[in-house]
Amino acid sequence: MTEEEKQIALQRDRLTKRFHKACADYGLIADGDHILIGLSGGKDSLALVELLGRRAQIYKPRFRVTALHVRVKERSYHTDLSYLENFCAEAKVPLIVRDVEIGESPQTSDITHQTSNPCFLCSWYRRKTLFNVAQELGCNKIAFGHHRDDIVQTLLMNLIYQGAFATMPPVLQLDKMPLQIIRPLCLINESDLKRYAELRGYKKQEKLCPFEHVSSREQAKQLLEQLKTLNPEAVDSIYAAMTNIKTEYLPHNIEKQ
């Protein structure tokens, strides 16, 4: 084994331990599950495909995994589709690709005031497609690649903009459909995912989102980086403080797939 292979194996083991701990601590996977992964093509969702794909090959619990990549016509960023196909094939995870077009704005009372936000609209249509495909396939769970930093950033966004101590939970049962949202990367820090992506040579998205650096989430990310200068373990400390908080979606949440 080369030195590079050793480094990849060590970092994979590091991620896998945190992944397994999250699954065990929060009961994220059970026998008979069919899990749909939201695959954007970024490092987080690629790592999620790899980790869930490897876990699905273990005898118990027995569950199935399918990945869904949603392309929004009005957004200029995209990922090399052939790369995603080869990546999923290597992970033994079937891949579905759906193209969607942003039509008229959503009209429900909870979100009409958000429709001028391009990030909100993109996220809304992607999630709608995920929910529809999950029901078409008979999936009972949808997995997102949100890591620990994402969860803490969402907490900061809700504190600053909504005056609520709330964030994305590791597992959430939807009220209006028989689906759970799970976040198996919730105990993994973004820095560890970045390191693994570099070691594995994950291919980056060909074109990035034009709103990537002007969103509320990007501002929260910058704030979190400032907090890390005060305490390098700031993410871990804030996450630990959320043990007993109320976990729910708030209208302002702008989440990645």
Secondary structure, DSSP 4 states (H G I P E B T S, - for coil): --HHHHHHHHHHHHHHHHHHHHHHHHT---TT-EEEEE--SSHHHHHHHHHHHHHHTSSSS--EEEEEEEEETT---B--HHHHHHHHHHHT--EEEEEE---SPP--TTTGGGTT-HHHHHHHHHHHHHHHHHHHHT-SEEE----HHHHHHHHHHIIIII-------SEEE-SSSS-EEE-TTTTS-HHHHHHHHHHHTPPPPSB--TTTTTSHHHHHHHHHHHHHHH-TTHHHHHHHHTTTS-----TT-----
